[in-house]
Amino acid sequence: MTLEERVVGCGLWRPQPEVAVAAFSRSYVSWVYNETSDWATWEPGDPVNVGDIGYFDRSLKFTQADTAARLLGNPPDVYQRHRVGRRLHYSSRYFSVTSKVGVGAPGMAAAEVTFVLKRGEGHVLQIGKGICEGLKNERELLEAAKRALIAEDWCLSWILICERTVVDGGFAVACRGQGASFTMGANVEPQALSHGVLAQVGLHMLRSDGHVNHWEFDTDSTPTFDRVWRVRPRLIDRLYGDSAEWVQPDEVYYRPGRSSTTPANIEAMKLRELFESGFSVASL
């Protein structure tokens, strides 16, 4: 199934040219990174596990290509580090936001919050309560990745996912075009609504109008992930032996016959000379 078919299959989205969909997905992933310092995958809510190995295509969709379990010959060592509280992010300068409160369940009020897009593109991300999950044996995995690279079994654009957010509830909304709107609902205690209150309640989609796409999260979803490793970009052309800029990202491997770097030189490199972590969306 193509990216466009999956987007349309979510309901709420009209078919767009492939270039427009790619630009929109890049916009969403870039916004999440700028807002949270974490990575998101297009589409939101896809399962991305720690130990997954893959690449970002030119739309910034993460595509799984391998696993740490295959690389190591056994499952990686996983930890659960800290709990994640509810968080709400939205691109406020592009939205007008109104709210109203009516009669709800006994002792509660029924709140409705409406977002109307003033122009361009707008995004909302709520991350429910959950945990941060990561890999304990990153060094062992990077050593295995270096051996795989020398054996021409590691694509130079591949990225190793070492940490992700596992949530219990939440959602993402992405919309474009002036006048696109959606309304979220929640049952709240009878108090004045505020951004802080909205971040703590379980909002859910009530209705939408225009180009609006909406995803719900559950414990199988990965709204964001963090701590990823990749081969340093300045080394890729040297290892590939040619310019890799216009080659499909999943087809660029170390080519000893063309490369100016020998397998012995790679073996002698320190892990942080070969790999990097903490790069930005702008570098992709």
Order of alpha helices (4+ residues) and beta strands (2+ residues): alpha-alpha-beta-beta-alpha-beta-beta-beta-beta-beta-alpha-beta-alpha-beta-beta-alpha-alpha-alpha-beta
